[in-house]
Amino acid sequence: MFKRCLSAVFVFFFFVSTAKAQLVIEITSGADQLLPIAVVPFGYDGVEALPEDIAQIVQDDLARSGLFQPIPRGNMLSMPSKEEDVFYRDWRLLKSDYVVIGSVKKLPNNKYRIGFELLNVLSQKPVQKHSSIDVGANNFRDAAHYISDKIYELLTGSRGAFSTRILYVTAEGDRKAPLFKLQVADADGHRPQVVVESKEPILSPSWSSDGRKIAYVMFRNRRPNIFIQELASGKRQQIAQFKGLNGAPAWSPDGKKLAIVLSKDNNPEIYTLDIATQKLERMTNHYAIDTEPSWEPDGKGIVFTSDRGGNPQIYRLDVNSKQVERVTFEGDLNTRARMTPDGRYLVTVQKHDGNYHIALQDMKTGRVQILTETYLDESPSIAPNGSMVIYATTYKGKGILAVVSVDGLVKYRLPSADGDVREPSWSPYFK
């Protein structure tokens, strides 16, 4: 199973160029009660240095979730790599509830076998018995994220999202004439790769439901055009170059359509485009500005931004009947709506008292919670397990990415050493 996932996710890395700088994690707050866990350095029977420190990556992943409190390595009283070498009293003294142990074995043809176990200190029994995966030297980070996902799911009951990816746009160089780069990286900001670059703006990157394709807006001769690009091959197709605005592409859950914004009929409206047939269908018809579409998880509705009520708010469009109803009522305005995978919550950019924050609205109760404390937040995108929201904001006068949990307790920043970072998009689970 792991090998199939590995192939689906990383085959495209051979077709894109390497970026110079990666995003750096800066955790700013976590949940009040964290689960103590020890991730012991993995044992190794080889002589040459390993490509990556598996245990350190797993520890960083779990810490970044804001739910776990890793035990510092310097405090560990022993460093076992097998269950029979574990002295549970050592970990009770450190008040660790769980211990992760593992080993790395060198195999022929530059392969490695990575084994790991998750142990419950209180019961003195494995939660996850010994499991192993074989990877190449270039896939150590993939193996580590896979292990992190397994541990997260075992201890929280929810699927982890450490093996997913993020898309984002950087603007580098001269601020008057920047170079724009659409990049893809691990969810922790490591291994950034350039997908496309341009001297004109790149906007609104969006993942297909299987994670194999992306859609985005790229300007050419100062005109916006919509492209679809295969990540594996780099093959790119221009799908919308109508007169006026071509913008905000959003993939349908089944991957067969894009919701887009066109002004070819003199006013910005929501359309759907059948990718296979290129059939275009107009979904809204109003004198106001309708923009920023996003599909509901079941594909039955589209939420979008419109100023038809006097100021920008979020509306819902029924795909079949084309009936429209208003969804948001709190705040001076709401824009850029995204729904959690279970359809329970709506994430928006909400303006209140002159500041722009990321807000979460319960679609059942209507309750609204402000998740962020920064003041120029934009472009939210939700992790495929619905636990975290990545967004763009400003920090120390520079555009960066930041992440907040849906309960508002966990926060971290992902600044870049090179230029401003904007327009994040969190990938789905790869199929």
Phi, psi and omega per residue, in radians:
M1 nan -0.776 -3.121
F2 -1.098 -0.712 -3.112
K3 -1.118 -0.656 3.106
R4 -1.135 -0.761 3.122
C5 -1.092 -0.723 -3.117
L6 -1.048 -0.776 -3.141
S7 -1.104 -0.749 -3.097
A8 -1.140 -0.610 -3.019
V9 -1.433 -0.699 -2.886
F10 -1.948 0.049 3.130
V11 -1.057 -0.534 -3.078
F12 -1.309 -0.211 -3.091
F13 -1.101 -0.381 -3.133
F14 -1.402 -0.085 -3.030
F15 -2.027 0.086 3.124
V16 -2.211 2.742 -3.069
S17 -1.516 2.748 -3.090
T18 -1.463 2.352 3.056
A19 -1.497 2.765 -3.051
K20 -1.447 -0.667 -3.002
A21 -2.115 2.508 3.094
Q22 -1.883 2.835 3.075
L23 -1.317 2.585 -3.074
V24 -2.029 2.323 -3.119
I25 -1.415 2.241 3.012
E26 -2.242 1.738 -3.127
I27 -1.293 2.224 -3.091
T28 -1.899 -0.427 3.067
S29 -2.869 2.700 3.132
G30 -2.370 -3.133 3.120
A31 -1.153 2.792 -3.088
D32 -1.179 -0.755 -3.124
Q33 -1.958 1.939 -3.107
L34 -1.805 2.579 -3.128
L35 -1.502 2.024 -3.133
P36 -1.192 2.279 -3.127
I37 -2.547 2.465 3.106
A38 -1.932 2.182 3.056
V39 -1.906 1.773 -3.029
V40 -1.361 2.409 3.052
P41 -0.884 2.321 -3.075
F42 -1.236 2.453 3.065
G43 -1.229 2.710 -3.075
Y44 -2.598 2.333 -3.089
D45 -1.753 0.086 -3.088
G46 -1.630 3.127 -3.124
V47 -1.850 -0.835 -3.116
E48 -1.259 2.714 -3.105
A49 -1.130 2.543 3.100
L50 -1.373 2.671 3.141
P51 -1.081 -0.623 -3.106
E52 -2.562 2.742 3.043
D53 -1.572 1.700 -3.070
I54 -0.972 -0.857 -3.073
A55 -1.090 -0.649 -3.137
Q56 -1.158 -0.694 3.117
I57 -1.133 -0.764 3.111
V58 -1.076 -0.778 3.128
Q59 -1.054 -0.763 3.128
D60 -1.135 -0.703 3.098
D61 -1.021 -0.878 -3.083
L62 -1.143 -0.664 3.104
A63 -1.138 -0.653 -3.099
R64 -1.192 -0.414 3.115
S65 -1.189 -0.332 -3.134
G66 1.342 0.108 -3.115
L67 -1.877 -0.244 -3.037
F68 -2.130 2.603 3.049
Q69 -2.047 1.665 -3.122
P70 -1.151 2.502 3.062
I71 -1.383 2.209 3.130
P72 -1.030 2.488 -3.126
R73 -1.044 -0.631 -3.112
G74 -1.131 -0.319 3.137
N75 -1.596 -0.180 -3.061
M76 -1.216 2.350 -3.119
L77 -1.505 -0.319 3.088
S78 -2.707 2.838 -3.118
M79 -2.347 1.247 -3.120
P80 -1.296 2.689 3.051
S81 -2.110 -0.059 3.089
K82 -2.294 2.620 -3.073
E83 -1.072 -0.642 -3.104
E84 -1.157 -0.265 3.130
D85 -1.686 0.060 -3.102
V86 -1.497 2.190 3.013
F87 -1.806 1.807 -3.004
Y88 -1.093 -0.468 3.130
R89 -1.115 -0.552 3.099
D90 -1.044 -0.701 -3.070
W91 -1.432 -0.467 3.014
R92 -1.163 -0.679 3.097
L93 -1.071 -0.573 3.123
L94 -1.508 0.002 3.131
K95 1.035 0.648 3.079
S96 -1.632 2.238 3.139
D97 -1.385 -0.560 -3.089
Y98 -2.394 2.696 3.104
V99 -2.300 2.319 3.039
V100 -1.880 2.159 3.084
I101 -2.145 2.793 -3.132
G102 -2.979 3.071 -3.132
S103 -2.600 2.727 3.096
V104 -2.194 2.232 3.134
K105 -2.148 2.293 3.132
K106 -1.347 2.299 3.106
L107 -1.983 2.964 3.076
P108 -1.085 2.836 3.065
N109 1.067 0.610 3.074
N110 1.044 0.596 3.056
K111 -1.817 2.773 3.123
Y112 -2.345 2.481 3.043
R113 -1.832 2.076 -3.097
I114 -1.910 2.052 3.119
G115 -1.948 2.609 -3.139
F116 -2.658 2.739 3.061
E117 -2.465 2.597 3.026
L118 -2.001 2.136 -3.044
L119 -2.006 2.452 3.065
N120 -1.613 2.061 -3.062
V121 -1.191 -0.689 -3.094
L122 -1.160 -0.860 -3.106
S123 -1.458 -0.256 -3.101
Q124 1.008 0.682 3.125
K125 -2.371 2.705 3.100
P126 -1.213 2.393 2.929
V127 -1.486 -0.712 3.038
Q128 -2.154 1.958 3.099
K129 -1.178 2.958 -3.044
H130 -0.920 2.212 3.119
S131 -2.348 2.578 -3.101
S132 -2.402 2.678 3.083
I133 -2.408 2.557 3.112
D134 -1.850 2.245 -3.111
V135 -2.420 2.845 3.029
G136 -1.480 3.027 -3.092
A137 -1.102 -0.453 -3.108
N138 -1.500 -0.029 -3.016
N139 -2.036 0.393 3.136
F140 -1.133 -0.698 3.128
R141 -1.142 -0.632 3.092
D142 -1.083 -0.764 3.135
A143 -1.107 -0.725 -3.134
A144 -1.119 -0.784 3.120
H145 -1.120 -0.628 3.085
Y146 -1.071 -0.784 3.118
I147 -1.113 -0.741 3.108
S148 -1.034 -0.750 3.121
D149 -1.067 -0.726 -3.140
K150 -1.121 -0.782 -3.128
I151 -1.123 -0.785 -3.136
Y152 -1.013 -0.797 -3.112
E153 -1.187 -0.680 3.141
L154 -1.123 -0.626 -3.029
L155 -1.693 -0.295 -3.135
T156 -2.018 -0.345 -3.078
G157 1.458 -0.027 3.126
S158 -2.000 2.615 -3.136
R159 -1.203 2.388 3.100
G160 -1.338 2.845 -3.133
A161 -2.245 0.424 -3.105
F162 -1.270 -0.398 -3.123
S163 -1.566 0.088 -3.141
T164 -1.478 -3.127 -3.089
R165 -2.257 2.888 3.028
I166 -2.242 2.476 2.956
L167 -1.765 2.579 3.063
Y168 -2.835 2.849 -3.128
V169 -2.003 2.312 3.040
T170 -1.947 2.560 3.035
A171 -2.060 1.953 -3.001
E172 -2.067 2.732 3.071
G173 1.514 -2.581 -3.097
D174 -1.049 2.182 -3.123
R175 -1.108 -0.472 3.126
K176 -1.360 -0.449 3.134
A177 -2.516 1.169 -3.063
P178 -1.272 2.800 2.992
L179 -1.732 2.134 -3.112
F180 -1.652 2.340 3.130
K181 -2.271 2.224 2.978
L182 -1.574 2.118 -3.037
Q183 -2.167 2.733 3.054
V184 -2.220 2.421 -3.112
A185 -2.550 2.919 2.974
D186 -1.025 2.805 3.132
A187 -1.072 -0.381 3.102
D188 -1.618 0.151 3.081
G189 1.546 -0.098 -3.128
H190 -1.409 2.812 3.089
R191 0.942 0.930 3.097
P192 -1.196 2.502 3.108
Q193 -2.343 2.450 3.117
V194 -1.480 2.160 3.109
V195 -1.543 -0.790 3.114
V196 -2.733 2.623 3.070
E197 -2.358 2.696 -3.052
S198 -2.754 2.684 3.042
K199 -1.448 -0.129 3.078
E200 -1.964 2.794 -3.009
P201 -1.027 2.568 3.008
I202 -2.094 2.295 -3.023
L203 -2.386 2.813 2.883
S204 0.935 0.877 3.062
P205 -1.153 2.509 -3.067
S206 -2.548 2.391 -3.128
W207 -1.570 2.503 2.928
S208 -1.264 2.848 -3.027
S209 -1.134 -0.424 3.113
D210 -1.688 -0.032 3.106
G211 1.330 0.132 -3.097
R212 -1.603 -0.354 -3.123
K213 -2.264 2.790 3.031
I214 -2.337 2.741 3.006
A215 -2.166 2.603 3.140
Y216 -2.829 2.898 3.076
V217 -1.827 2.278 3.049
M218 -2.316 2.280 3.130
F219 -1.351 2.475 3.008
R220 -2.372 2.153 -3.070
N221 0.922 0.725 3.078
R222 1.187 0.288 3.098
R223 -2.070 2.337 -3.133
P224 -1.352 2.375 3.098
N225 -2.337 2.584 -3.130
I226 -1.778 2.334 3.140
F227 -2.167 2.614 2.908
I228 -1.985 2.384 -3.113
Q229 -2.369 2.349 3.016
E230 -1.428 2.254 -3.112
L231 -1.269 -0.617 -3.084
A232 -1.184 -0.795 -3.048
S233 -1.711 -0.347 -3.039
G234 1.389 0.018 -3.130
K235 -1.115 2.284 -3.059
R236 -2.147 2.438 -3.132
Q237 -2.257 2.224 3.065
Q238 -1.492 2.121 -3.004
I239 -1.982 -0.246 3.130
A240 -2.566 2.033 3.104
Q241 -2.458 0.798 -3.133
F242 -1.297 2.906 3.052
K243 -1.089 2.388 3.110
G244 1.522 -2.494 -3.036
L245 -1.411 2.306 2.943
N246 -2.242 1.879 -2.985
G247 -2.691 3.047 2.971
A248 0.912 0.941 3.126
P249 -1.198 2.402 3.113
A250 -2.432 2.173 -3.095
W251 -1.295 2.458 2.998
S252 -1.258 2.735 -3.118
P253 -1.014 -0.524 3.129
D254 -1.534 -0.020 3.084
G255 1.308 0.138 -3.070
K256 -1.629 -0.347 -3.078
K257 -2.318 2.805 2.945
L258 -2.078 2.363 2.883
A259 -1.567 2.276 -3.085
I260 -2.396 2.910 3.085
V261 -1.985 2.184 3.117
L262 -2.252 2.551 3.042
S263 -2.079 0.458 -3.084
K264 -1.104 -0.371 3.094
D265 -1.812 0.501 3.004
N266 1.385 0.072 3.082
N267 -2.633 2.393 3.139
P268 -1.109 2.087 -3.130
E269 -2.317 2.804 3.087
I270 -1.534 2.304 3.062
Y271 -2.217 2.798 2.901
T272 -2.040 2.514 3.135
L273 -2.128 2.080 3.025
D274 -1.296 2.051 -2.994
I275 -1.181 -0.670 -3.100
A276 -1.242 -0.751 -3.051
T277 -1.719 -0.211 -3.059
Q278 1.113 0.326 3.099
K279 -1.273 2.278 -3.110
L280 -1.862 2.310 3.122
E281 -2.248 2.205 3.118
R282 -1.389 2.258 -3.055
M283 -1.836 -0.516 3.100
T284 -2.111 2.722 -3.139
N285 -2.627 1.525 -3.049
H286 -2.613 2.596 -3.119
Y287 -1.229 -0.266 3.116
A288 -1.328 3.048 3.079
I289 -1.547 2.064 3.069
D290 -1.915 2.207 -3.030
T291 -2.713 3.122 3.056
E292 0.934 1.001 3.129
P293 -1.277 2.644 3.038
S294 -2.646 2.325 -3.057
W295 -1.363 2.552 2.922
E296 -1.251 2.691 -3.063
P297 -0.995 -0.552 -3.132
D298 -1.543 -0.021 3.104
G299 1.326 0.067 -3.093
K300 -1.480 -0.298 -3.111
G301 -2.493 2.840 3.066
I302 -2.242 2.240 3.018
V303 -1.686 2.510 -3.078
F304 -2.671 2.911 3.118
T305 -1.687 2.367 3.091
S306 -2.598 2.566 3.066
D307 -1.800 0.420 -3.096
R308 -1.143 -0.275 3.095
G309 -1.711 0.124 3.126
G310 1.972 -0.607 3.032
N311 -2.471 2.782 -3.057
P312 -1.064 2.183 3.055
Q313 -2.463 3.003 -3.101
I314 -1.683 2.341 3.110
Y315 -2.173 2.751 3.090
R316 -2.004 2.320 3.111
L317 -1.920 2.167 3.019
D318 -1.349 2.114 -3.025
V319 -1.098 -0.636 -3.096
N320 -1.400 -0.872 -3.068
S321 -1.538 -0.333 -3.074
K322 1.136 0.330 3.031
Q323 -1.294 2.496 -3.084
V324 -2.096 2.378 3.066
E325 -2.378 2.582 3.135
R326 -1.368 2.472 -3.067
V327 -1.960 -0.705 -3.068
T328 -1.859 2.505 -3.119
F329 -2.360 -0.312 -3.134
E330 -1.564 2.671 3.122
G331 1.510 2.827 3.116
D332 -1.197 -0.559 3.064
L333 -2.825 2.803 3.044
N334 -2.388 2.373 -3.141
T335 -2.461 3.023 2.995
R336 0.862 1.026 -3.089
A337 -1.320 2.494 3.026
R338 -2.458 2.498 -3.114
M339 -1.860 2.512 3.052
T340 -1.163 2.709 -3.057
P341 -0.995 -0.454 3.125
D342 -1.543 -0.026 3.114
G343 1.328 0.085 -3.053
R344 -1.386 -0.633 -3.017
Y345 -2.142 2.621 3.074
L346 -2.027 2.196 3.092
V347 -1.801 2.294 -3.129
T348 -2.392 2.922 2.862
V349 -1.637 2.073 -3.084
Q350 -2.029 2.308 3.075
K351 -1.664 2.267 3.126
H352 -2.579 2.173 -3.120
D353 0.955 0.666 3.064
G354 1.473 -0.087 -3.134
N355 -1.897 2.624 3.141
Y356 -1.902 2.026 -3.102
H357 -2.112 2.832 2.984
I358 -1.500 2.201 -3.089
A359 -2.108 2.656 3.133
L360 -2.144 2.170 3.130
Q361 -2.005 2.222 3.065
D362 -1.329 2.084 -3.055
M363 -1.289 -0.267 3.098
K364 -1.538 -0.787 -3.056
T365 -1.734 -0.327 -3.078
G366 1.435 -0.051 -3.122
R367 -1.131 2.387 -3.127
V368 -2.030 2.333 3.104
Q369 -2.176 2.272 3.047
I370 -1.445 2.161 -3.027
L371 -1.634 -0.451 -3.007
T372 -2.090 2.778 -3.139
E373 -1.968 -0.093 3.071
T374 -1.300 3.052 -2.935
Y375 -2.159 -0.092 3.103
L376 -2.286 0.986 -3.072
D377 -1.519 2.560 -3.109
E378 -2.737 2.934 2.958
S379 0.931 0.980 3.111
P380 -1.230 2.582 3.065
S381 -2.530 2.441 -2.955
I382 -1.841 2.417 3.061
A383 -1.074 2.627 -3.064
P384 -1.145 -0.280 3.049
N385 -1.643 0.039 3.066
G386 1.307 0.178 -3.033
S387 -1.563 -0.508 -3.008
M388 -2.333 2.703 3.089
V389 -2.176 2.185 3.028
I390 -1.721 2.497 -3.104
Y391 -2.670 2.912 3.090
A392 -1.728 2.512 3.112
T393 -2.661 -3.060 3.129
T394 -2.058 2.310 -3.138
Y395 -2.444 2.109 -3.098
K396 0.966 0.718 3.081
G397 1.321 0.224 -3.068
K398 -2.272 2.500 3.094
G399 -1.297 2.185 3.131
I400 -2.355 3.017 2.972
L401 -1.787 2.616 3.076
A402 -2.476 2.815 -3.117
V403 -2.306 2.444 3.081
V404 -2.384 2.492 3.081
S405 -1.315 2.781 -3.076
V406 -1.214 -0.238 3.026
D407 -1.664 -0.015 3.077
G408 1.391 0.009 -3.046
L409 -1.497 -0.576 -3.069
V410 -1.783 2.251 -3.139
K411 -2.461 2.438 2.962
Y412 -2.665 2.754 -3.129
R413 -1.891 2.681 3.055
L414 -2.252 1.257 3.126
P415 -1.250 2.745 3.095
S416 -2.064 2.554 3.120
A417 -1.309 -0.380 -3.056
D418 -2.013 1.837 2.957
G419 1.271 -3.068 3.108
D420 -1.471 2.624 3.125
V421 -2.134 2.318 -3.092
R422 -2.528 3.095 2.941
E423 0.955 0.941 3.135
P424 -1.296 2.651 3.060
S425 -2.553 2.099 -3.106
W426 -1.512 2.339 -3.066
S427 -1.260 2.826 2.939
P428 -1.357 -3.128 2.924
Y429 -1.230 2.436 -3.096
F430 -1.416 2.396 -3.093
K431 -1.853 nan nan
